[in-house]
Amino acid sequence: MEKFILAIDQGTSSSRALIFDHEGRIRSLAQKEFRQHFPKEGWVEHDPKDIWSSEASVVAETITSLGINPSQIEGIGITNQRETTIVWDAKTGEPVYNAIVWQDRRTAPLCEQLKKDGLESVIREKTGLVIDPYFSATKVKWILDNVSGARKRAMRGELLFGTVDSFLVWNLTKGKRHITDVSNASRTMLFNINTLKWDKDLLKLFGIPESMLPKVCSSSEVYGYTPSSSLFGYKIPISGIAGDQQSALFGQMCTEAGEVKNTYGTGCFLLMNTGETPIVSRNNLISTVAWKIGKDVNYALEGSIFVGGSVVQWLRDSLGIIRSSSEVEPLAQKANDNGGVYFVPALTGLGAPHWDPDARGCIYGITRGTTAAHIARAALEGIAFQTMDIVGAMEKDAGISLKGLKVDGGASNDNLLMQFQSDILGTEVIRPVITETTALGACYLAGLAVGYWDSVSEIRSQWKAEKVFSPQMHSSQAERLKAGWKDAVGRSLSRQ
């Protein structure tokens, strides 16, 4: 009887489940969107019950559609939206408040105060992170400070905190296991990435009782089992966990120091494996734990681009120059070049390496001859230019020159964008056969823990390129375009 691995991929706007076979092929996939809540300007929330019910629904759907028995599932891997914060009752599982999503900016004033108090360097040295509302610590503090009775209940040991992976495991095991993995823990601003432990000084700083926190585990081990009374009706090991971007790094088999991947989604997330030693960035990047397998820990440098593929949605919904996202590449191809137009998509500020939340988007260089095609092309090029900026910062931090960029995510299917990315970086851009690398990474981590695959080297042999883009642009033209981009970004920044 054929055996499989189930990957739970819990994202920001939808929950997905995928079943993979031993060759790493997708045999079944289901997806369900859930409601987004925006109670105030800059606030973004999810109902944790929606997260769990939507995920349970798609898990059942994948198993049913493939027509298998749950006993054929060898292990469950989980990958998730990171930093999103949930606090729930330790006995009943009832959330005390909605999940505060990673995009939420309500704790910006607190973060500014922490910076004024001179805590940037100590938090960076301990956690590898910059002080930003993006991360979980200030979100937990907000819940404890603003939900009636929450702090007293937390002090009595009645409440639990976790990122989405922890909440899913708690529900999958019916409250038997409260755990997380090192990759998710490293996104909380409470975890010391040098000692791989919760940091008591940071817990005291944010006023968070240690009793709330999940046990930190590796990214590939058997954490617990689904009880026979669960939605599976069968005892299945939960055996792999990684935050979505670290999971994609593993799914792309960037397992050696210096290997880099970029996920082109709503935003873009660029990660470089830096090996067994964390690198504290001097160029405004984040240092994070990539994964831990057995006793071996890998770290990564990460740069986040807030507006990647969502710039195409903006062209469609706000500017109205395309009717569907699929039209952007054909429109952009009508222009031989950008016609001197640069589009800095700082629609929600700029992420790494600028970290300027007050930056504003600009379309610069417009003339009487500018067409919709030029703007569409400039929008796509803006994604590639932002990636270029992060690559440059990574190369400086790591002292490693980029040998090639592995790509995934929806916009990686845009050949015009991928070719320009190769041209502007001056290196190969490699798109894999299987672009569902986030779920694939969780699948691999889970399969390793239960012996479904024997080793990372066995898994590496499965990775195959679908298309390789090589630089075609003359270096002088590339340099001229880079200079134009640098000038346009300077006009976008709030701090000149």
N, C-alpha and C positions, 0 to 999 in steps of 0.2 A: 504494500500500500504506500503510495507516494506521500511524502511528508513536505511541510511548508513552514515558512516563517511569516507571522502577521506583523505588519508595521502599522502602528497608530501614529498618525501625523496630524497633530492638533495645531491649527494655524490661527492667525488673527481674524480672518473673516469666514473661515470654514473649517470643518472637521473632516478628516479623510481617513480611510483605512485601505491598505494595500496588502495583498498576499503575494509573496515571492516564492519561486521555486529554487532548487539547488544551483541553477545556472544564473541566478540573479534576475530572472525574467519576471515581469509583472503578470500574474495570472488572473487577478481580480482587483478591481478598484471601485470604491464608492466615495462620494463626496456630498456634504450637506452644509449649506451656509446657515449661519445663525445671526441673530439680531445684534446690531451694534447700538450702544447707548451713548448719547452725548448730552449729559444733563446740564452742562455749562460750557462756555467758551474754553477750549483747551482741555476739557475733561473727556476721557474715553473709558467706557466701562463695558464689561460683559457680565451676564448673569451666569455664575458658575454652574447652575443647574442646566442651562442651555448647552454649555460646553460638554458636560457629562452626557446628557441625553442625546445630543447630536452625534457624539463619538460612539456611544453604545449602538445607535441606530445604524451607522455606516459599517461598524464591525459585523453586526448581524447580516447586513446586506451582502458584504463581500463573501462571507461564508456560504450563504444561501445561493448566491449567483454562481459560485464555482461548483456548488453541489458536493461539498466535502463534509465530513464529520469533524467536529472540533478536536477529536482525538488525533487528527492528522496534523495539527498545528504543534510544532516542536517547541516554539518559543514566541514570546511577544516582545517587540521592540517599540519604544516610545520616543518620539521626537516632538518638540513643542515650541510654540511661541515663547520666547524667553522674557524674563524680567516682570511679566504680568503677575500680579500679586493677589493671592487669595488667603483669607483668614476664615477659619471655620471651627465649629464646635467639636471638641475632641471626642465626644461621645455620640452625638447625633449626626455629625457631618454637615449640619446646617450652616451655610455661610452667614457671617455676621454682617456682610456688606457685599456689594458687587465686586467682581474682580476689577482691579485698577490696571488698565492695559499699559503696555510699555510705551505707547505713544502719548500717554497722559502727561500734561505739563503742570498740574495743580501745585506740585511741590517746588516749583521754580524759586519762590521767595526763600524757602528754607535752604535750598542749594546755594543761593547767592549769599546767605548769611554764613554758611559753612566756609565759603571761599573767603569772605571778609574776616572770619576767625582764623584764617591761615592754615586750614586743614587740608588743602589740596595735595601737598607733597606727601603727607603721612598716609592719606587715603590711597594715593597712587602707588606708593611703595608697598603697602599691604595688599591691595586688591588688584592693582594693575589698571584701575578704572579712573576716569575723570569724574568730577562731581557733577552729576546731571540728574534731572528728574526721571530720565530713562530707566534708571536702575531701581531695584526693589526696596532698598532700606528706607528711603523717605516715604514710600508708599505705605509700608507697614506702620511706620510712626504716625502717618496721617490717620489711618484707620483706628489705631489705638487712642489717638487724641480726639477724634471727632465722632466716633460711634459710641452712643451712650452705654456706659458700663463696660466697654471693651477692655480698657486697661486693667480694671480690677479683676475681670474674668481671666485675663492673660496672666496676671500676677498669681492667681490661684491655680494656674496650670490647666485651665479649662478650654483654652483656645490653641489652635495650631495654625502655623503659617507655612505656606509652600508656594512655589511656582507651579505652573500648570501640570508639570510631570508628577509632582508630589500629590496633587489633588486627584489625578487620574489613578495613580497606584493605590491611594487610600480607598478609592471607590472600587477599583478592580479586585482588591483583596478584602473588601467589606470591612475596612477599618483596622485590618490586622497590621499593616505596614505603613509607617510614616517616614519616607526616605526621599532622597534626591541623589543626583550624581554630581561629580566634581564640576562638570561643564556648566550645569545650571546654577550650582552654588556660587560659581565664580562670577555670576552676573548680578548678585544681590547687593554688592557693596558692603557685605558683612563677613565675607570669607577671605581668609588670608591665603593667597595662592602660593606662598612660599612654604608655609607649614601644612597646607591642605586641611585646615581646621577653621571652624567658626572663630572669629576674633573677639575676645572678651572686651577689649577696649572699644571696638566699634559697636558692639551690642550695648555697652554702657552709654556711649555717645548718643545712640538713637533711642535709648530707653526701651529695648526689646528683650523680654525675658528669654533666656536660652531654652526654657522648657517648650517654647513654641516651635522650635526649629526641627526640621527633619534630620535624620541621621544621614551623613554624607557617605555615599558608596562609590565604587568605581563605575565606569560606563558600560562594563560588560561582565555581569555576574548574575546569578539567580537571586533576585531580591525577595521573592515570595511567589505564591501561586494563586490563581483564580480558584475560589472554592467551587465545589461541584454544584452548589446552589446558585452560582452566578449566571450571567447572561450566556455563558458558554455551555453551562451544564457539564463542565468537565474541568479537571485540575490541570492547568497549563502554566508553565513557568514564565514569569515576567523577567526577562534576562538581558535587556539592553536599554539604556537611556542616554540621550544626548540632546542638548539644545539644538534648535533647527540648523543654525549655521555651522556649528561644530559637526553635526551629523552629516551635513552636505560635504564638508571637508573630508570626512572619512569615506563617504559614499563616492567621492571623486578619487579616492585612494591617494590623497595627498599625505602620505604617511612618512615622508622623508623631509628633513629640514630644508627649507627653501622652496618647497612646492606650494603653489598658490592656486586658489579657486576664487571665482566671482559669481555670485548668484544674482541674476538680473530679474528681480521681482518688482513689486510695488516700489520698494527701495532697492538698493544694491548693497551687498555685504561681501567684502573682500577679506579673505583670511589667508595668512601665510603660516604654515607649520614652522615653528622656530626650534623644534627639537625638545630636549629634556630640561631646558633652562628657560625660565621666564625672562623676557626682555622688557624692561621698563622703558616705554617709549619716550623719546625726547622730541618727537615730531607730531604730537597730538593724536596718536593712535591709542587703542586699548590693548592691553595685554590680558590674555584670558587663558583658562585651561581648555585645551582642545578635547582631551579625553584621558582616561586612565584605564589601561587594560592589564590586569594582573598587578604587578608592582611598577609597571612602566607608565610614566606620565609624559604626555606631550602638551606643549604650550603653543599658543598662536598669537600673532599680532592681527588685529582686526580694525578695519576702517568701515564706517557706516555712511552710506549715501541715502539721505532722507527721501529724495525724489528721483526714482529711476524710471521704471516702466510707467509710473503714474503720470509722468509728463505727457504720455500719449493719451491717457484718459482726459487730461486737461485740454489737449488739442481737440478732442472729440466733444467733450461735454461743455467746456467753457468758451472755447474759441470757435468751435463749430466748423473747422476746416476739413474734418473727416467725419464720416458717419459711423465707422467701426474701427477698432484698433488695427485690424488687418489691413486697412487702407494706407497706413502711414508709410510703409516701405515703398509701395508703388508710387506714392506721391513724392516722397523724398528722391526717388530715382529720376524724376523728371528734371531735377537740377543736377548739373555736372559737378558742382561744388557748392559750398555754402554761400557764395556770392558776397563774402565779407560779413555775413550775419552770424552772431554768436548768441546762443540762448543759454543763460545761466538759470537753471530751474530751481532757484531758492524759494520755492513756493511755501515752504514751512521752515525757512532758515537754511543754513548750510551745515552739514555734518562734518565728519573728518575730511581733511586735517584742519579745517577752519574753526569748527565748533562755534558758529555765529548764529544764534537763534533769531537775531534781528536782521540778518541779511535779507534782501528782497530780490525776487526774481527780476531779470532784465533780458530783453531782446535787443541787442546792440548791433549797430551797423546797418540799419535799415535805410534804403534809398528808394527812389522812385521805381527802380527796376526790381525791387524785392517782390517775390511771389510767395504764394502759400507753400510751394515746393521748397523754397529756400528755408522757410521757417520750420517745416517738417524735418528737413535735413539737419538744420541747426539743433533742433530738439534731440534727435538721435545722437548727434555728435556730442552734445552736452553730457549725455550719459557716459560716453567713452572718455571725455576729457576729465570728468570727475574721478573716474576709475584711474586714469593716468596720474592724477594728483596723489591718490592714496598709494599707488605703486611706488612713486618717488619717495614718499615718506617711509614706506616699508623698507626699501632698499637702503636708505640712510640708517634706519634703526637697526636692521639686521646685519648690515654689511654684506648683503647677498644680492647679486644681480639677478633679475628675473630671467629664467630660462624658458618660460612658457606660461601661459595662463589657461587653466581649465575653466570652462564656463558652463553654467546651467541656468535654469529659470526660464520663464516665458519669453523674455526678450532676447534670449540667446538664440532663438530660432530666426531672428532677423539677420539675414546674411549681409545686408548693407552695413548694419551696426557692427557686426563681428569683424568684417573686413576693415572698417575704419578703426576699430579697436586695435587690430593687429598693426595697422599702418602707424598709428599715433604712438603705440608702445615700442614699435620696432622689434616685435617678437611674435612667435606663433601663438595663436589663439585656438584652443582645442575643444571641440564640442563632442561629448560622448554619445554613444548609441542610446543609453538610458539616461534621460535628463531628469528623471525623478530621483535625484541624488540625495535629497533630504531623507525621504522615507527609506531609500536603499541603505543609507548609513546606519539607521536604527536597526534595519533588518540584519545587516552584517554583524553589528555589535551583539545583538541577541543570539544570532546563530553561532558565533564564536563561543559564547558562554555555555551553550548546551551541546557543543561538539558537532553541530550541523556542518560547520566548516572547521577544518583542522588548524588553520593558521591564516595570518594576514597575507602571507605570500600566496596562498591558494586563492584567496579572494582577489588579489592584485591581478592575477592571470585572467580574471573575468572582465576587467575593465577594457573597453575598446572605444576608439575614437570613431565618430561618425563622419566628421569633417574637420580638416585642419586649415586654418586661414593663415597665410604667410604674408609678411609685409610686401607691398607693391609700390608704395609711395616713395618718391625721392626724398632723401633726408632734408634737403633745403626747404621743400614744401612743408614737410612735417614741422620743422622748426618755426616757420612763418605762422602756421596755424596755432602752435603752442603759444607763441607770443601774443597772438590775438586773443586767445582764451584767457591768458593771464591778465591782460588789460581789462577784459570784460568782467572777470571775477572781482578785480579791484574796485570796479564801479558798483558791484552788487553788495560788497561787504559794508556793514554798519560802522566798522572800525577801520579807518583808512591808515 
